[in-house]
Amino acid sequence: MESSAEVLEIALIDRGIKRDKDVEELYLSNRNLVEIVNLNRFRNLKRLWLNGNKLERVKCFSTNFHLSELYLHDNQLRDIHGCLRHLTCLTVLTLQNNQLTKLDNIIEECDRMKSLSVLNLFNNPVAQEPGYRLFVIHCCPSLTLLDRAEVTKAEQVMSFQIYKQFENQVKDRIAFGRKSEGPPSLYYGWRPKQSSSSFRPVTAVVGTNNLRSNQTSESPDDAVNTRLLKKSLTIYSTFDWSKVPRLEERRKMEVPLRSAHILTYVYR
């Protein structure tokens, strides 16, 4: 059985590469390797194939910070804790068909990979955990492809609702820059025309908002616009410089100068 050092040197000779800094890709897959030599000498390495071997640990690229694609599928990996966290430039990481059992460790390794878009974890024990997919989508928001399936907008929304429940409640209650205690119909009495007979006006006071049950609107848009006019108010004040005399004029004045005029503008 060839060692990883021998396999590596043969691969470099076959490609005609003489300088370590020229190595941007290494293809070392399907070589029955049980260990991998340290790859720190290849500082510009961007893509690495180590799939199809018998690796149990991969602490071999501690300074390969430029790695963007790493293929580790079809091995015998049991744990990757402390092996990948520093690879913050990764966009593709394949770990399927291994023996990974600790999902928390995998997420901890990936939480600094802000550009990670493709992640494969299927055919590992971790992929059998309940709610596994939504949990991974929540922890890795940059993913576009998980286990060869596209990450949908609906899955992103659902993961947010499950794992960010408080933030989701706040988000649903924000309107016009402040929290709302409910939909516009609660404040402006909008209701479909066909259901007017069953409508009960609201008379209670909710939170710090004033309910206006005596107002009705034809549609939800009308209710929102009405609330916009009531709530959105901007006041702008400035000096009326046209009323302020010049220095020479002030010296000739017989009476003391009164306070300057202030102009106030109100915008809705």
C-alpha positions in Angstrom: 0.0 0.0 0.0 1.4 3.4 -1.0 1.8 6.1 1.6 0.1 9.5 1.0 3.5 11.1 0.7 4.4 8.8 -2.3 1.0 9.3 -3.9 1.4 13.1 -3.5 4.8 13.2 -5.2 3.7 11.0 -8.0 0.7 13.3 -8.6 2.9 16.3 -8.7 5.3 14.7 -11.2 2.4 13.6 -13.4 1.2 17.2 -13.6 4.6 18.6 -14.2 4.4 20.8 -11.1 7.8 21.8 -9.5 6.9 24.6 -7.2 4.6 24.3 -4.3 3.1 27.7 -4.8 1.8 26.7 -8.2 -0.4 24.0 -6.7 -4.1 25.1 -6.7 -5.7 21.7 -7.1 -4.9 18.2 -5.7 -6.7 15.1 -6.9 -6.0 12.3 -4.4 -9.2 10.3 -4.5 -9.7 6.6 -4.7 -6.1 5.7 -3.5 -7.1 3.6 -0.5 -5.3 6.1 1.8 -5.6 5.6 5.5 -3.8 8.8 6.4 -2.9 12.0 4.6 0.4 13.8 4.8 0.4 17.4 6.0 -0.5 19.8 3.1 0.7 23.0 4.7 3.3 23.6 2.0 0.6 24.3 -0.6 -0.4 27.7 0.6 -2.4 28.5 -2.6 -4.4 25.3 -2.6 -8.0 26.0 -3.5 -9.6 22.6 -4.5 -8.8 19.2 -2.9 -10.2 15.8 -3.6 -9.7 13.2 -0.9 -12.9 11.2 -1.5 -12.9 7.4 -1.9 -10.2 6.6 0.6 -10.2 5.2 4.1 -9.5 8.3 6.2 -10.7 8.5 9.8 -9.3 11.9 10.6 -8.2 14.8 8.3 -6.0 17.2 10.3 -3.8 17.8 7.3 -4.5 21.4 6.2 -4.1 23.7 9.1 -2.7 26.5 7.0 -4.6 26.0 3.7 -6.8 29.0 4.3 -7.5 29.5 0.6 -9.4 26.2 0.2 -12.8 26.8 -1.4 -13.8 23.3 -2.4 -13.1 20.2 -0.2 -14.3 16.7 -1.2 -14.2 14.2 1.7 -17.1 11.9 0.8 -16.8 8.1 0.8 -14.3 7.8 3.6 -14.5 6.5 7.2 -14.6 9.8 9.0 -16.1 9.6 12.5 -15.5 13.2 13.7 -14.2 16.4 12.1 -14.0 18.5 15.3 -11.1 20.9 15.1 -10.3 20.0 11.5 -12.2 22.5 9.3 -13.2 25.5 11.4 -10.4 27.7 10.1 -11.3 27.1 6.4 -13.6 30.1 6.2 -13.4 30.4 2.4 -15.1 27.1 1.7 -18.0 27.2 -0.7 -18.3 23.4 -1.3 -18.0 20.7 1.4 -18.9 17.1 0.7 -19.0 14.7 3.7 -21.6 12.1 2.6 -21.0 8.4 3.0 -19.0 8.6 6.2 -19.7 7.7 9.9 -20.3 11.1 11.4 -22.4 11.0 14.5 -22.1 14.4 16.2 -24.2 17.1 14.4 -23.2 19.8 16.9 -19.5 19.3 16.1 -20.2 19.6 12.3 -22.2 22.8 12.8 -19.5 24.3 15.0 -16.9 23.6 12.3 -19.2 25.3 9.7 -20.4 28.4 11.6 -17.6 30.6 10.3 -17.9 29.5 6.7 -20.1 32.5 5.6 -19.8 31.6 1.9 -20.6 27.9 2.2 -23.3 27.2 -0.4 -23.1 23.4 -1.0 -23.0 20.9 1.9 -23.6 17.1 1.7 -24.1 15.1 4.9 -26.4 12.3 3.7 -25.6 8.7 4.4 -24.2 9.6 7.8 -25.9 8.9 11.2 -26.4 12.6 11.8 -28.7 12.8 8.8 -31.2 10.5 10.6 -31.7 12.9 13.5 -35.3 14.4 13.7 -35.5 17.9 12.2 -31.9 17.6 10.9 -32.5 19.4 7.6 -34.2 22.5 9.1 -31.6 22.7 11.8 -28.7 22.7 9.4 -30.5 25.3 7.2 -30.9 27.5 10.2 -27.3 27.2 11.3 -25.8 27.7 7.8 -28.0 30.4 6.2 -25.7 30.8 3.2 -26.6 27.3 1.9 -28.2 27.0 -1.5 -27.8 23.2 -1.8 -28.1 20.7 1.1 -27.7 16.9 0.4 -28.2 17.5 -3.3 -31.5 19.2 -2.8 -32.1 22.9 -3.3 -32.7 24.9 -0.1 -36.1 26.6 -0.7 -37.4 29.9 0.7 -40.2 28.0 2.5 -37.5 25.9 4.4 -35.6 29.1 5.3 -38.8 30.7 6.7 -39.8 27.5 8.6 -36.4 27.2 10.2 -36.5 30.8 11.2 -40.0 30.3 12.8 -38.8 27.2 14.7 -35.4 28.3 15.9 -35.9 32.1 16.2 -39.4 32.1 17.7 -39.0 35.3 19.7 -37.5 37.2 16.7 -40.3 35.9 14.5 -42.9 37.2 16.9 -41.3 40.6 16.9 -41.0 40.6 13.1 -44.7 39.9 12.7 -45.6 42.7 15.0 -43.6 45.5 13.4 -45.6 48.1 11.5 -44.5 51.7 10.6 -41.5 51.5 12.8 -43.2 50.4 16.0 -44.7 47.2 17.4 -48.3 46.4 16.5 -50.7 44.3 18.6 -52.4 43.0 15.5 -53.6 43.6 11.9 -55.0 46.9 10.7 -58.5 45.5 11.1 -58.0 45.5 14.9 -57.6 49.3 14.9 -59.6 50.4 11.9 -62.4 47.9 11.8 -61.9 46.7 8.2 -64.0 43.7 7.3 -65.1 42.0 4.1 -68.5 43.5 2.9 -70.1 40.1 2.7 -69.4 39.3 6.4 -70.6 42.7 7.8 -73.4 41.1 9.7 -71.1 38.9 11.8 -68.6 41.7 12.5 -68.2 42.7 16.1 -66.4 46.0 16.7 -63.5 46.0 19.0 -63.9 48.2 22.1 -60.9 47.1 24.2 -57.6 48.8 24.5 -54.6 46.7 23.5 -51.0 47.5 24.5 -50.2 51.2 24.0 -52.2 51.6 20.8 -55.6 53.4 20.6 -58.3 51.3 18.9 -60.6 53.1 16.6 -63.6 50.8 16.2 -65.8 53.5 14.8 -63.8 53.7 11.6 -64.3 51.2 8.8 -62.3 50.7 5.5 -63.2 49.2 2.2 -60.1 47.0 2.0 -56.9 46.1 3.9 -54.9 48.6 1.8 -57.3 51.4 2.8 -56.9 50.5 6.5 -53.1 50.5 6.2 -53.1 53.9 4.4 -55.4 55.3 7.1 -53.1 54.1 9.8 -50.1 55.5 7.9 -51.6 59.0 7.8 -52.3 58.8 11.5 -49.0 57.4 12.7 -46.3 58.7 10.3 -45.5 62.3 11.3 -42.3 64.3 10.9 -41.8 67.8 12.4 -38.9 70.0 11.2 -38.0 73.3 12.7 -35.6 76.0 11.6 -34.7 79.7 12.0 -36.3 82.2 9.7 -33.0 83.9 8.7 -34.8 86.4 6.5 -36.1 88.0 9.8 -32.6 88.2 11.4 -31.0 91.7 10.8 -27.4 92.0 9.7 -24.7 93.1 12.1 -24.7 96.7 10.8 -28.5 96.9 11.1 -28.4 95.6 14.7 -25.9 98.3 15.7 -28.3 101.0 14.4 -31.4 99.5 16.1 -32.9 101.6 18.9 -34.7 98.7 20.5 -33.2 95.4 21.6 -33.3 92.5 19.2 -36.0 90.0 20.0 -35.6 86.3 19.6 -35.4 85.0 16.0 -38.5 83.6 14.3 -38.7 79.8 14.2 -40.4 78.1 11.3 -42.0 74.7 12.0 -42.9 72.3 9.1 -45.0 69.2 9.6 -44.9 66.3 7.2 -47.1 63.2 7.1 
